[in-house]
Amino acid sequence: MWAFLKGLLTPRRIPADRRPLDELGDYGSVIDYGKAVSGDLRLIPEGEALDALKSDYQEMISSGLFEEEPSPFEVLMSQCHAIELEANR
């Protein structure tokens, strides 16, 4: 997955026009694409949103969504943090 995401985040894939392209994301949140390509990408939510994500992930595991044993939530978030750091360099 990291190789896939890393390939998407190379400079040649960033639009030349870097004006903020705010759009409404899932659940009504605002996505500022300008920040996402300028070193402010955030993949890990905070507070209640993080709690909801963790709960949803546990529900996905409980329902048998994964064919193989998935990574623990904390490991997944650690991997997302590593992607944030790399993308924001």
Phi and psi restraints in degrees (value plus and minus 20) as a CYANA .aco file:
   2 TRP   PHI     -78.6   -38.6
   2 TRP   PSI     -63.4   -23.4
   3 ALA   PHI     -82.6   -42.6
   3 ALA   PSI     -58.8   -18.8
   4 PHE   PHI     -83.7   -43.7
   4 PHE   PSI     -70.3   -30.3
   5 LEU   PHI     -85.7   -45.7
   5 LEU   PSI     -59.8   -19.8
   6 LYS   PHI     -80.6   -40.6
   6 LYS   PSI     -58.2   -18.2
   7 GLY   PHI     -84.4   -44.4
   7 GLY   PSI     -50.4   -10.4
   8 LEU   PHI     -98.5   -58.5
   8 LEU   PSI     -39.1     0.9
   9 LEU   PHI    -124.4   -84.4
   9 LEU   PSI      -0.9    39.1
  10 THR   PHI     -98.3   -58.3
  10 THR   PSI     131.6   171.6
  11 PRO   PHI     -74.2   -34.2
  11 PRO   PSI     -53.0   -13.0
  12 ARG   PHI     -87.8   -47.8
  12 ARG   PSI     -35.6     4.4
  13 ARG   PHI    -117.3   -77.3
  13 ARG   PSI     -23.6    16.4
  14 ILE   PHI    -105.9   -65.9
  14 ILE   PSI     109.1   149.1
  15 PRO   PHI     -79.2   -39.2
  15 PRO   PSI     126.3   166.3
  16 ALA   PHI     -85.8   -45.8
  16 ALA   PSI     -54.2   -14.2
  17 ASP   PHI    -104.2   -64.2
  17 ASP   PSI      86.7   126.7
  18 ARG   PHI    -119.2   -79.2
  18 ARG   PSI      -3.2    36.8
  19 ARG   PHI     -81.3   -41.3
  19 ARG   PSI     125.7   165.7
  20 PRO   PHI     -76.7   -36.7
  20 PRO   PSI     110.8   150.8
  21 LEU   PHI    -134.0   -94.0
  21 LEU   PSI      49.9    89.9
  22 ASP   PHI     -87.0   -47.0
  22 ASP   PSI     110.2   150.2
  23 GLU   PHI    -157.4  -117.4
  23 GLU   PSI     138.9   178.9
  24 LEU   PHI    -102.5   -62.5
  24 LEU   PSI     103.1   143.1
  25 GLY   PHI    -114.6   -74.6
  25 GLY   PSI    -189.6  -149.6
  26 ASP   PHI     -77.1   -37.1
  26 ASP   PSI     125.8   165.8
  27 TYR   PHI      40.8    80.8
  27 TYR   PSI       1.9    41.9
  28 GLY   PHI      59.1    99.1
  28 GLY   PSI     -11.8    28.2
  29 SER   PHI     -97.3   -57.3
  29 SER   PSI     130.3   170.3
  30 VAL   PHI    -111.0   -71.0
  30 VAL   PSI     112.7   152.7
  31 ILE   PHI    -125.9   -85.9
  31 ILE   PSI      99.3   139.3
  32 ASP   PHI    -122.8   -82.8
  32 ASP   PSI      76.8   116.8
  33 TYR   PHI     -86.3   -46.3
  33 TYR   PSI     -45.2    -5.2
  34 GLY   PHI     -81.0   -41.0
  34 GLY   PSI     -64.6   -24.6
  35 LYS   PHI     -85.8   -45.8
  35 LYS   PSI     -56.8   -16.8
  36 ALA   PHI     -83.1   -43.1
  36 ALA   PSI     -46.7    -6.7
  37 VAL   PHI    -127.6   -87.6
  37 VAL   PSI     -13.2    26.8
  38 SER   PHI    -136.4   -96.4
  38 SER   PSI      -3.2    36.8
  39 GLY   PHI      79.3   119.3
  39 GLY   PSI     -11.0    29.0
  40 ASP   PHI    -137.3   -97.3
  40 ASP   PSI       4.8    44.8
  41 LEU   PHI     -85.6   -45.6
  41 LEU   PSI     111.0   151.0
  42 ARG   PHI    -147.2  -107.2
  42 ARG   PSI      98.4   138.4
  43 LEU   PHI    -120.5   -80.5
  43 LEU   PSI     -41.2    -1.2
  44 ILE   PHI    -124.5   -84.5
  44 ILE   PSI      98.7   138.7
  45 PRO   PHI     -92.8   -52.8
  45 PRO   PSI     152.0   192.0
  46 GLU   PHI    -142.5  -102.5
  46 GLU   PSI     143.0   183.0
  47 GLY   PHI      39.2    79.2
  47 GLY   PSI    -152.3  -112.3
  48 GLU   PHI     -81.8   -41.8
  48 GLU   PSI     -52.7   -12.7
  49 ALA   PHI     -85.7   -45.7
  49 ALA   PSI     -58.7   -18.7
  50 LEU   PHI     -86.7   -46.7
  50 LEU   PSI     -61.8   -21.8
  51 ASP   PHI     -81.1   -41.1
  51 ASP   PSI     -62.0   -22.0
  52 ALA   PHI     -85.6   -45.6
  52 ALA   PSI     -59.4   -19.4
  53 LEU   PHI     -83.7   -43.7
  53 LEU   PSI     -64.4   -24.4
  54 LYS   PHI     -82.7   -42.7
  54 LYS   PSI     -62.8   -22.8
  55 SER   PHI     -82.9   -42.9
  55 SER   PSI     -63.3   -23.3
  56 ASP   PHI     -83.5   -43.5
  56 ASP   PSI     -61.2   -21.2
  57 TYR   PHI     -82.8   -42.8
  57 TYR   PSI     -63.7   -23.7
  58 GLN   PHI     -83.2   -43.2
  58 GLN   PSI     -58.3   -18.3
  59 GLU   PHI     -84.1   -44.1
  59 GLU   PSI     -60.0   -20.0
  60 MET   PHI     -82.0   -42.0
  60 MET   PSI     -61.3   -21.3
  61 ILE   PHI     -85.4   -45.4
  61 ILE   PSI     -67.8   -27.8
  62 SER   PHI     -80.7   -40.7
  62 SER   PSI     -53.6   -13.6
  63 SER   PHI    -102.3   -62.3
  63 SER   PSI     -21.9    18.1
  64 GLY   PHI      58.0    98.0
  64 GLY   PSI       6.2    46.2
  65 LEU   PHI     -84.5   -44.5
  65 LEU   PSI     -52.0   -12.0
  66 PHE   PHI    -111.7   -71.7
  66 PHE   PSI     118.7   158.7
  67 GLU   PHI     -96.2   -56.2
  67 GLU   PSI     -52.4   -12.4
  68 GLU   PHI    -135.8   -95.8
  68 GLU   PSI     144.5   184.5
  69 GLU   PHI     -82.0   -42.0
  69 GLU   PSI      98.3   138.3
  70 PRO   PHI     -97.0   -57.0
  70 PRO   PSI     140.9   180.9
  71 SER   PHI     -84.8   -44.8
  71 SER   PSI     129.2   169.2
  72 PRO   PHI     -79.9   -39.9
  72 PRO   PSI     131.7   171.7
  73 PHE   PHI     -74.2   -34.2
  73 PHE   PSI     -62.9   -22.9
  74 GLU   PHI     -83.0   -43.0
  74 GLU   PSI     -56.4   -16.4
  75 VAL   PHI     -87.9   -47.9
  75 VAL   PSI     -63.0   -23.0
  76 LEU   PHI     -79.8   -39.8
  76 LEU   PSI     -64.3   -24.3
  77 MET   PHI     -86.6   -46.6
  77 MET   PSI     -55.0   -15.0
  78 SER   PHI     -84.1   -44.1
  78 SER   PSI     -60.4   -20.4
  79 GLN   PHI     -86.1   -46.1
  79 GLN   PSI     -59.5   -19.5
  80 CYS   PHI     -84.0   -44.0
  80 CYS   PSI     -58.4   -18.4
  81 HIS   PHI     -83.9   -43.9
  81 HIS   PSI     -61.0   -21.0
  82 ALA   PHI     -82.1   -42.1
  82 ALA   PSI     -58.5   -18.5
  83 ILE   PHI     -86.0   -46.0
  83 ILE   PSI     -62.5   -22.5
  84 GLU   PHI     -76.0   -36.0
  84 GLU   PSI     -69.4   -29.4
  85 LEU   PHI     -80.0   -40.0
  85 LEU   PSI     -64.8   -24.8
  86 GLU   PHI     -85.9   -45.9
  86 GLU   PSI     -64.4   -24.4
  87 ALA   PHI     -87.4   -47.4
  87 ALA   PSI     -50.6   -10.6
  88 ASN   PHI    -111.6   -71.6
  88 ASN   PSI     -14.4    25.6
